[in-house]
Amino acid sequence: MTKSLTLPRHRFLGPSKWILYQLARLVICLFERLPMALSVRLGRFSGALAWVFFPKRRLAVRKNLEVVRRWGEANERPVSLPADLDKAVWQVFRQTGANLLGGFAFNRLSPEGIDRHIEVEGVEHLISALEAEKGVIVLLAHMGPWEALAQLPVISREHGLSAPFAALYRPLNNDYLDDWYKCRREARGTRLFSRRDGFHKPVDFLRSGGVLGILADQRMRQGERVPFFGQSVATMPIPGLFHRRTGAPVLALSLSTIGLGRWRLRIRSVDFSKLEGNADRAAAATLCNTALEWSLCDSLTDGFWFQDRFI
């Protein structure tokens, strides 16, 4: 049963932020109450409108997909893209809209309802990782319906697994929205850590046997510059640092569209054993990026390609 939400009290932060917070709550609550199929169709339509009105984003998506295609050709790796890249860009816009709006419905679904919309593959890797009793680090990419990731505690319980879940996140600029977002996540069984919590709290969480999700494909201003789809990019070092501190096994997760309002959640094991000892940060970051490449290649049009990623 979902816990009731009690938002923390704080000083009034201004009318514009409060109005934006109320509007966001209204829109999200509306889409949560729509049937999944309708939300997905509305999302596709919204994505098509965005394709029309945001030509600069179309260009950014195309540039990113061109990089991925060249990487696939150079490495003889099949990539799930249409031959016509303009068609691929169109699909990215429509699928991103579907993932965004369709994903909100997960917050009202029962475990049985979630099971009808998400097909899980590779749960044996999570079982094996939890048996090590060192916690688990899960590498996440910006792909699929992000709201579905908040249901990982529910999905795990349906597979007979019991472990605390948490995620690293970036606090929202609107404190009203940020507090509401955190309360909703924690009510569903996911604890949230931000940079405000420092390094030690998430490390202690892992050492206590928790499962920690990290969006590891974020665009970074600083970080280890290692290959990602054949390009040298600044890469988040945190997964490698946490693994070195805790010895926690590392998994990678992908979300791919397999039908109208249906997705496949695939879990892969990431072999960090070759990095044991004095492996440097760059080697760990390279291994993480390789795992993220595999995840995104499950369904490239489910990826979020709207930023200039390869800079």
Secondary structure as GFF3:
##gff-version 3
##sequence-region A 1 311
A	DSSP	alpha_helix	15	32	.	.	.	ID=ss1
A	DSSP	alpha_helix	36	53	.	.	.	ID=ss2
A	DSSP	alpha_helix	55	74	.	.	.	ID=ss3
A	DSSP	alpha_helix	85	103	.	.	.	ID=ss4
A	DSSP	three_ten_helix	104	108	.	.	.	ID=ss5
A	DSSP	alpha_helix	111	117	.	.	.	ID=ss6
A	DSSP	beta_strand	118	121	.	.	.	ID=ss7
A	DSSP	alpha_helix	123	131	.	.	.	ID=ss8
A	DSSP	beta_strand	136	140	.	.	.	ID=ss9
A	DSSP	alpha_helix	146	149	.	.	.	ID=ss10
A	DSSP	alpha_helix	152	158	.	.	.	ID=ss11
A	DSSP	beta_strand	165	168	.	.	.	ID=ss12
A	DSSP	alpha_helix	175	187	.	.	.	ID=ss13
A	DSSP	beta_strand	190	193	.	.	.	ID=ss14
A	DSSP	three_ten_helix	195	197	.	.	.	ID=ss15
A	DSSP	alpha_helix	200	207	.	.	.	ID=ss16
A	DSSP	beta_strand	211	215	.	.	.	ID=ss17
A	DSSP	beta_strand	224	228	.	.	.	ID=ss18
A	DSSP	beta_strand	231	235	.	.	.	ID=ss19
A	DSSP	alpha_helix	238	246	.	.	.	ID=ss20
A	DSSP	beta_strand	250	259	.	.	.	ID=ss21
A	DSSP	beta_strand	262	270	.	.	.	ID=ss22
A	DSSP	three_ten_helix	273	275	.	.	.	ID=ss23
A	DSSP	alpha_helix	281	297	.	.	.	ID=ss24
A	DSSP	three_ten_helix	300	302	.	.	.	ID=ss25
###
